Amino acid sequence: MKLKYLPSLVLLLLIPYASSYADVIDNVANLLKAGNTKELSKLFANNVEITIMEDENVYSQTQAAVILDKFFAKNKPQGIKLLHKVNSGGNYHFGVYILNTDKGEFRVAITLKDAGKSTNVVELKIEDEKVK
């Protein structure tokens, strides 16, 4: 009879772990909304694949911060809206957002990978939002 409640107990114990990944993705989104590349770069992996419009390349943490600074200098962030988030329980986590700026809307895709005790941004794509 005591085993009857075991699945419920296990689920309750796993909830904090599931929500921690969502918090990391949401934290990255909030940093993008603020245009805070200094704090965002602390979450980058050693090498980050950055795509802004048609320009795609792999950058170091420092280089990626400079690239994003240039983007935010031209496009002041005003808001961000969640489109899609995937936390499948594997090593990768994914989020898609619409970033509103003073120059228009952009679709932002974020890929994070677990690295020991931390989760790092390994890919960041910024594209024109084509669907209104």
Backbone bond lengths (Angstrom), bond angles and torsions (degrees), N, CA, C in turn:
res aa  C-N    CA-C-N  psi(-1)  N-CA   C-N-CA  omega(-1)  CA-C   N-CA-C  phi
1 M - - - 1.427 - - 1.535 111.21 -
2 K 1.324 118.52 -32.39 1.458 122.04 -179.98 1.528 111.14 -68.78
3 L 1.328 117.77 -28.71 1.459 120.90 179.64 1.526 112.02 -70.74
4 K 1.287 116.90 -14.60 1.462 122.18 -179.66 1.537 110.90 -61.06
5 Y 1.303 117.80 -33.11 1.457 121.96 -176.72 1.531 113.33 -95.76
6 L 1.310 117.52 -3.76 1.463 121.25 -177.15 1.534 112.93 -59.32
7 P 1.342 120.57 -46.88 1.476 118.68 178.99 1.531 113.10 -58.95
8 S 1.305 117.26 -38.84 1.467 120.23 178.57 1.523 111.11 -65.06
9 L 1.306 116.80 -40.36 1.455 121.18 178.97 1.528 111.06 -64.32
10 V 1.324 116.41 -42.94 1.465 120.64 179.60 1.531 110.12 -62.12
11 L 1.320 117.20 -44.11 1.464 120.45 178.79 1.525 111.82 -61.74
12 L 1.308 116.54 -41.77 1.467 119.73 178.68 1.525 112.07 -63.44
13 L 1.309 116.75 -35.18 1.459 120.57 179.65 1.528 112.47 -73.71
14 L 1.333 117.66 -25.56 1.464 121.34 -178.29 1.528 113.50 -86.89
15 I 1.306 118.96 -15.74 1.460 122.13 -177.19 1.528 112.74 -56.96
16 P 1.322 121.03 -45.04 1.475 119.06 179.23 1.524 113.35 -60.64
17 Y 1.331 118.05 -34.26 1.459 120.73 179.57 1.509 111.16 -70.51
18 A 1.302 118.49 -40.48 1.466 122.36 179.66 1.521 110.48 -65.29
19 S 1.311 117.64 -41.26 1.460 119.75 -177.32 1.525 112.41 -75.42
20 S 1.336 118.88 -21.63 1.463 120.02 -179.64 1.521 111.30 -66.22
21 Y 1.344 118.72 -34.56 1.456 120.65 177.42 1.521 110.44 -68.90
22 A 1.312 116.54 -40.11 1.455 119.84 177.84 1.522 109.32 -62.32
23 D 1.312 117.34 -37.78 1.454 120.74 179.92 1.528 111.21 -63.87
24 V 1.326 118.21 -37.24 1.459 120.96 179.45 1.518 109.96 -66.62
25 I 1.315 117.66 -44.53 1.466 121.05 178.73 1.526 109.84 -63.22
26 D 1.323 117.25 -44.64 1.458 120.90 178.73 1.526 111.29 -65.66
27 N 1.325 117.49 -35.04 1.464 121.57 177.11 1.528 110.13 -62.92
28 V 1.319 117.22 -43.86 1.470 121.07 177.76 1.530 109.32 -61.81
29 A 1.328 116.72 -43.20 1.464 120.52 179.01 1.527 111.37 -61.37
30 N 1.320 117.14 -42.03 1.468 120.40 178.99 1.525 112.02 -65.89
31 L 1.327 116.61 -36.07 1.466 119.80 176.78 1.523 110.80 -67.90
32 L 1.336 117.06 -36.93 1.459 120.67 175.53 1.525 110.44 -64.94
33 K 1.315 115.95 -42.78 1.474 121.20 179.09 1.529 110.80 -59.07
34 A 1.331 116.30 -37.62 1.461 121.56 179.76 1.529 112.29 -83.31
35 G 1.343 116.75 -11.66 1.462 119.87 -175.83 1.514 112.37 68.51
36 N 1.328 116.75 26.78 1.463 122.86 -174.86 1.534 110.52 -90.00
37 T 1.325 115.89 81.81 1.465 119.76 -177.15 1.525 112.44 -73.39
38 K 1.326 117.04 -24.35 1.471 119.78 179.32 1.528 110.35 -63.38
39 E 1.327 117.32 -49.21 1.465 121.04 179.15 1.531 111.30 -72.78
40 L 1.326 116.36 -36.06 1.458 120.46 -179.98 1.530 111.12 -63.36
41 S 1.336 116.17 -39.70 1.465 119.31 -178.47 1.524 112.39 -64.06
42 K 1.333 117.55 -23.17 1.467 120.67 176.55 1.524 111.66 -67.22
43 L 1.341 116.84 -21.48 1.465 121.36 179.90 1.527 112.39 -93.27
44 F 1.334 117.46 -5.30 1.456 121.20 -178.61 1.527 110.66 -72.01
45 A 1.322 115.30 148.17 1.462 121.27 169.63 1.535 107.18 -70.54
46 N 1.320 117.59 172.45 1.469 120.47 179.19 1.518 111.78 -56.96
47 N 1.331 116.47 -39.52 1.461 122.69 175.60 1.515 108.11 -125.14
48 V 1.331 115.83 128.93 1.452 122.21 -175.46 1.519 109.22 -123.10
49 E 1.326 116.17 131.77 1.460 120.15 174.69 1.521 107.80 -85.52
50 I 1.327 115.79 115.99 1.459 121.73 -178.95 1.527 108.23 -114.70
51 T 1.323 116.14 129.38 1.452 122.47 174.10 1.521 107.43 -123.96
52 I 1.312 116.05 119.08 1.461 121.11 173.90 1.520 106.08 -123.23
53 M 1.320 114.02 112.23 1.464 123.18 -173.16 1.529 108.57 58.58
54 E 1.300 117.98 -117.71 1.471 121.58 -177.60 1.531 112.60 -94.01
55 D 1.317 117.39 -7.70 1.455 121.99 -175.61 1.526 110.09 -89.78
56 E 1.334 116.35 111.05 1.463 122.26 -178.08 1.520 109.64 -122.76
57 N 1.351 115.24 133.07 1.452 119.56 179.30 1.527 109.36 -163.11
58 V 1.324 116.23 166.71 1.462 122.45 174.83 1.517 107.29 -103.82
59 Y 1.339 115.53 128.34 1.459 121.39 -175.53 1.523 110.59 -125.88
60 S 1.327 115.72 158.08 1.467 121.09 170.25 1.524 107.23 -73.55
61 Q 1.322 116.80 171.10 1.465 121.26 178.17 1.523 111.33 -55.14
62 T 1.324 116.77 -47.08 1.462 122.11 -177.17 1.523 111.30 -66.00
63 Q 1.323 116.58 -45.32 1.461 120.71 179.64 1.528 110.82 -63.39
64 A 1.327 116.53 -40.85 1.467 120.61 179.96 1.525 110.79 -62.59
65 A 1.326 117.17 -39.14 1.461 120.97 177.83 1.528 110.87 -63.22
66 V 1.323 117.56 -40.02 1.463 121.76 179.07 1.530 110.32 -65.34
67 I 1.325 117.02 -43.10 1.471 121.86 179.06 1.524 110.12 -60.95
68 L 1.330 117.00 -45.41 1.465 120.24 179.40 1.527 111.85 -68.34
69 D 1.332 117.60 -35.77 1.467 120.85 175.67 1.529 110.32 -58.09
70 K 1.327 116.31 -43.69 1.474 120.82 178.99 1.527 110.39 -62.19
71 F 1.342 116.50 -42.91 1.467 120.03 179.33 1.524 110.56 -62.41
72 F 1.334 117.44 -46.30 1.461 120.94 -177.78 1.536 112.45 -71.41
73 A 1.329 117.76 -24.13 1.462 120.21 174.94 1.532 110.48 -66.86
74 K 1.331 116.53 -33.30 1.469 121.73 179.65 1.526 112.38 -88.70
75 N 1.328 117.18 -24.90 1.463 122.73 -174.91 1.520 109.09 -132.76
76 K 1.305 117.04 95.26 1.470 121.40 -178.29 1.531 110.21 -73.00
77 P 1.347 117.58 119.22 1.473 120.41 -179.92 1.535 111.45 -65.42
78 Q 1.344 114.77 140.75 1.458 120.26 178.73 1.521 112.46 -124.74
79 G 1.327 117.06 -23.38 1.459 120.23 179.88 1.513 110.04 -174.09
80 I 1.329 115.48 166.97 1.464 120.10 179.11 1.524 108.47 -145.58
81 K 1.340 115.51 143.42 1.457 121.10 -177.42 1.533 109.41 -133.31
82 L 1.314 116.13 131.95 1.461 121.97 179.28 1.521 110.84 -71.22
83 L 1.335 116.61 131.96 1.458 122.07 171.32 1.518 111.59 -104.98
84 H 1.352 115.11 -43.62 1.463 119.16 -171.96 1.521 109.16 -158.60
85 K 1.333 116.08 140.27 1.462 120.65 177.77 1.526 108.32 -140.88
86 V 1.340 116.67 134.79 1.460 121.56 179.28 1.530 108.57 -126.24
87 N 1.326 115.19 122.09 1.463 122.94 173.14 1.527 105.91 -128.60
88 S 1.305 115.47 82.34 1.456 119.75 -172.68 1.518 114.17 -80.49
89 G 1.304 117.56 -1.84 1.452 119.98 -179.65 1.523 112.67 90.33
90 G 1.320 117.21 -3.45 1.457 120.58 176.95 1.513 110.27 -86.45
91 N 1.317 115.99 -158.01 1.465 120.87 -179.22 1.520 113.42 -83.52
92 Y 1.339 117.31 -14.41 1.457 121.02 -177.16 1.518 111.16 -111.93
93 H 1.338 115.31 147.83 1.457 122.97 178.48 1.519 106.60 -135.81
94 F 1.328 115.93 145.68 1.451 120.35 -170.48 1.519 110.77 -139.39
95 G 1.317 116.57 139.58 1.458 121.50 176.28 1.512 110.61 -141.16
96 V 1.325 116.06 142.80 1.465 121.97 176.34 1.523 107.35 -123.62
97 Y 1.326 115.66 130.34 1.452 122.23 -176.93 1.525 110.24 -132.22
98 I 1.330 115.60 159.25 1.459 121.89 168.84 1.530 106.19 -106.40
99 L 1.330 115.19 118.73 1.459 122.02 179.33 1.523 108.44 -98.06
100 N 1.326 116.45 117.91 1.463 121.58 176.92 1.522 108.31 -90.16
101 T 1.342 115.82 128.79 1.456 121.13 178.34 1.527 108.71 -127.97
102 D 1.320 115.34 175.48 1.461 119.70 177.26 1.528 112.51 -68.93
103 K 1.341 117.80 -14.16 1.471 122.13 -179.76 1.531 112.77 -105.38
104 G 1.332 118.00 -2.46 1.459 120.45 -179.76 1.511 111.97 138.02
105 E 1.327 114.42 -168.01 1.465 120.57 -178.29 1.523 110.91 -104.70
106 F 1.344 114.43 145.01 1.451 121.63 178.41 1.523 109.08 -131.70
107 R 1.329 115.69 142.73 1.460 121.93 173.90 1.525 107.45 -89.39
108 V 1.325 116.85 125.70 1.463 122.43 -178.47 1.523 108.52 -118.16
109 A 1.329 116.44 123.24 1.469 122.27 176.73 1.526 107.96 -112.35
110 I 1.323 115.48 129.79 1.460 122.26 -176.71 1.525 108.43 -120.58
111 T 1.325 117.32 128.97 1.459 122.15 174.42 1.518 108.08 -118.61
112 L 1.329 115.84 127.37 1.457 121.92 178.86 1.523 109.25 -118.12
113 K 1.321 115.64 150.09 1.467 121.50 179.01 1.522 108.68 -130.29
114 D 1.332 115.02 137.41 1.454 120.21 175.62 1.526 109.35 -68.54
115 A 1.326 115.30 134.26 1.465 121.26 178.79 1.527 107.56 -135.34
116 G 1.307 115.98 84.69 1.462 119.58 -177.71 1.512 110.33 69.52
117 K 1.328 116.36 -120.15 1.466 120.55 -178.37 1.523 112.70 -89.40
118 S 1.328 117.44 -3.39 1.465 119.60 -179.61 1.526 110.58 -120.00
119 T 1.314 115.20 168.42 1.460 122.45 175.95 1.515 106.66 -124.59
120 N 1.339 116.67 126.09 1.461 121.47 -173.93 1.523 111.71 -116.01
121 V 1.329 115.08 148.69 1.460 121.40 173.57 1.524 107.25 -75.66
122 V 1.334 116.84 122.84 1.455 120.99 179.06 1.522 111.82 -109.09
123 E 1.349 116.14 -20.06 1.459 119.62 179.44 1.523 109.89 -149.05
124 L 1.321 115.93 138.57 1.457 122.93 178.19 1.524 107.90 -139.83
125 K 1.327 116.17 120.06 1.467 121.45 179.45 1.513 109.52 -118.07
126 I 1.318 115.54 132.61 1.451 121.65 175.06 1.526 107.56 -124.64
127 E 1.344 115.33 120.31 1.460 121.29 -177.80 1.526 109.20 -132.28
128 D 1.329 115.48 158.36 1.473 118.81 172.39 1.508 109.42 -59.76
129 E 1.314 116.76 139.51 1.471 121.02 175.73 1.526 107.03 -81.40
130 K 1.336 115.24 114.71 1.462 121.03 -175.54 1.526 112.28 -91.88
131 V 1.323 116.92 -25.46 1.455 121.05 -177.36 1.516 108.77 -101.14
132 K 1.306 116.82 127.50 1.464 121.85 179.43 1.497 110.35 -108.92
